[in-house]
């Protein structure tokens, strides 16, 4: 009997050796693990996503607009009278004499402030029954105080306007944004116009407006007046007044 022959078996490994990676088991301890363990039905069936109907979206948009209007009205709630621009001007203040105004002077009827996108008509205002300065009835119009100087005359040409009203912004909402050098143009009924440049912007407590500066008659100037500060519901008035002083452009 011949001896059993042994065969040599050769094994060739081709390519890279297998890699082993350990992955932690998925548990139900966290929201993301539970979502992966139990996915929504739409993931299995391929159902289309639900869309929000147009009507609820419209209602939501109206609600957002109502909240925005309410936030704005907190400064000046509905039913509150618009406050006067300044308390009683100096008791001895009178309109400039005709001879002192000069031939180039005119009553303002139009106001243009490009820097804050103001283009408005100007009404004539005087004194209220309580002695305070009147304000224009229309919040989108300015008012020329008729005891101040006409435009182009020696003295202060005082124009007043509202900052806001109960439901929206008014003409002089952005008046505080003016900076020295900004242009302000005042026009008259006869086509005449005069351009001023802002000199300074100042805010005063309502009961401490410097009347001698506001109504100074040493040289031609323009004074734009509006409300500023915080609104007091008890008194229906703002805490401060903002005054923009401007001088004729060179």
C-alpha positions, 0 to 999 in steps of 0.5 A: 500500500503506497503512502498517502500523498499530501497536497499543498493548498495555497490561498491568495487574498486579493484587495484590502482586508475587511474592516470592522466597525462598531455601531451602537445599538439604536435605543428609544431613549431620545427623540431622534432615536425614536424617530429612526426606530419608528418613522412616520407613515409617510416615509413608508408610503411616500405620501405627499406632504400636507400643505397649509390652506391659503385661508389660515395663512391670510388670517395669520398675516392679518394677525401679524399686521394687527399686532404691528399696528398695536405696537405702534399705537402704544406711543399714541393710542386712539382717541388721544388728542394730538399734542401741541408742538410747544407750550405758550410762545412768548407773550409779546411775540407779534408777527413781523412788520411788513417792511421788515420782511423784505421783498424776498420774503414769502409765506411757506406753502410747500416743504421738501426734505429729500433726506427723509423723503418728506414732500408736504403742503404747509398750512397756516397755524396760530395760537390755540384758546389756551395760548399754546401753538396750534398744530396742523389738523392733518398729520401728513401736512406741516404748519407755519406758525403765523407769528414767526417770520416768513421764509426769507425774512430776518428771524425764525421761520417756524414750521411744526408737524406731528411725529405720529398718530394713533395708527401710523407714522406722521409727517415728521416721524424721521425728523431726528434722522436729519444731520448737519448739511442736509437740505430743506426747501420751502416754497411759496405760492408764487413759485418762489423757493428757498433752500436751507441747510441743517445746522443742528438738531436738538431735543428739549423737555416739553416745558423747557423749550428755549423760546428765545432761541426758537423765535430768535430774530437776529438772522434768517433761519428755519426751525422744524418742530415735532414731538420726541421722547416718551408718550404719557398716557395720563397727560396725552403729551410727549416728554420732549420736543425736537427742533431742527435748526437750519440756515439759508444755503450759501 
